[in-house]
Amino acid sequence: MGPEKPSLNLEDIAKFAGVSRSTVSRVINNAPNVSETTRARVLEVIEEHNFTPNVAARSLVTQRSQVLGIYIPHLVDELFADPYFSILIQSITTRANEQDYDVMLWLTGQQSISEHLHRRALDNRLVDGLVLASTSKYDPFPPTLLERGRTFICNGRPFENDQAYNYVDTTNQRGAQQAVEHLARLGRKRIATVTGRMDLTSGYDRLQGYRHGMEQLGLPCDDSLIAESDFTEIGGYMGMRRLLPYKPEAVFVASDLMALGALRAI
């Protein structure tokens, strides 16, 4: 194996392309004020010499890291037990890579770890923006980010002040109501539910949709038909076990993973 070739810098690329260093920098950063002919010549030299820009140096100039953070306030064992999070991470990473961004995954769960990650996110510029997944009603991180003016988006509707947040969510309440209406069309009247976590809007909204659906249909909706749970498979199992003595004719389970547990119980 021969000696390692010295890495090229912007001055080298500029010399090979016959342009200034600043022009090479504008091409790398995709600035608009470069002619197509010059841009093509610089890119050709970059490809010919397999040049990779110094990411750290470029971030100092652009004030951007080209990294997105995914913040998931769950322990590692909880995270990988639920396929939802694997699909979410894969989807975010795929789209981020298409836009030439890398992804940093931040998992929490323990209070000390959460506080440490919060400080890191607030006190430096490790990432250009954050995706907050499944943050609870009591998590202080989203309002702190909002107060500091940081760039982030919530995966799930926040409990309060939702007009101030950027978020993506499904129509949880309407979806739950439609599930109840479907079971009623099958002739079921004593329809129970195994809920998700009440400190997450997905769990809260799905319970409200269940209640509204039952009320609209004039069906009994008492506490014995509601088993509060936590979106885990064992939670679905335990919730269904609590419901079985009350002999429900059907059950709306608030997540696929809990439904697997409910089926085991049945």
Secondary structure, 3 states (H helix, E strand, C coil): CCCCCCCCCHHHHHHHHCCCHHHHHHHHCCCCCCCHHHHHHHHHHHHHCCCCCCHHHHHHHHCCCCEEEEEECCCHHHHHHCHHHHHHHHHHHHHHHHCCCEEEEEECCCHHHHHHHHHHHHHCCCCCEEEEECCCCCCCHHHHHHHHCCCEEEECCCCCCHHHCCEECCCHHHHHHHHHHHHHHCCCCCEEEECCCCCCHHHHHHHHHHHHHHHHHCCCCCHHHEECCCCCHHHHHHHHHHHHHHCCCEEEECCHHHHHHHHHHC
